[in-house]
Amino acid sequence: MPKISVELSEEELARVNEHAQSLGVSTRSWAKQLLINDAEKARFLAAARTALPTALEAVKDAPEGMR
């Protein structure tokens, strides 16, 4: 399975480890989930930006309270 290596200072690594521990997960699993979540968020937002003009066009003639 491919891996990603990230260089962190001792202070950065300590903060990351502390945060992962406060979440009750390993640093590795927290970092993996963080990367996946951020990529999925970016993908969702890109799709939403593409769909917004179509959605606005579809409801442009609707009564104001229904837009």
C-alpha positions in Angstrom: 0.0 0.0 0.0 1.4 3.4 -0.9 2.6 5.7 2.0 3.0 9.4 2.5 5.9 10.7 4.6 5.7 14.1 6.2 8.5 16.0 7.9 7.5 17.7 11.1 9.5 19.5 13.7 9.7 17.9 17.2 7.2 20.5 18.4 4.8 20.0 15.6 4.9 16.2 16.1 4.3 16.6 19.8 1.2 18.7 19.1 -0.1 16.3 16.5 0.5 13.3 18.8 -1.2 15.1 21.7 -4.2 16.0 19.6 -4.6 12.5 18.2 -4.4 11.1 21.7 -7.1 13.6 22.9 -9.3 12.1 20.1 -8.6 8.6 21.3 -7.0 7.5 18.0 -3.5 6.9 16.8 -1.7 9.6 15.0 -1.5 7.5 11.9 -5.2 6.9 11.7 -6.1 10.5 12.6 -3.7 11.8 9.9 -5.2 9.4 7.3 -8.8 10.4 8.1 -7.9 14.1 8.1 -6.3 13.7 4.6 -9.3 11.8 3.3 -11.9 14.1 4.8 -10.1 17.2 3.3 -10.0 15.7 -0.1 -13.6 14.7 0.0 -14.6 18.1 1.2 -12.8 19.7 -1.7 -14.5 17.3 -4.1 -17.9 18.1 -2.6 -17.4 21.9 -2.8 -16.2 21.7 -6.4 -19.3 19.8 -7.3 -21.5 22.2 -5.4 -20.0 25.2 -7.2 -20.7 23.5 -10.5 -24.3 22.7 -9.5 -25.2 26.1 -8.0 -25.8 28.0 -11.2 -28.0 25.3 -12.5 -30.0 25.2 -9.3 -30.4 29.0 -9.2 -31.6 29.0 -12.8 -34.1 26.3 -12.0 -35.8 28.3 -9.3 -35.4 31.8 -10.6 -39.1 32.2 -11.4 -40.3 30.6 -8.1 -41.9 32.9 -5.5 -39.4 34.6 -3.3 -40.2 32.4 -0.2 -39.6 29.2 -2.2 -36.2 30.1 -3.6 
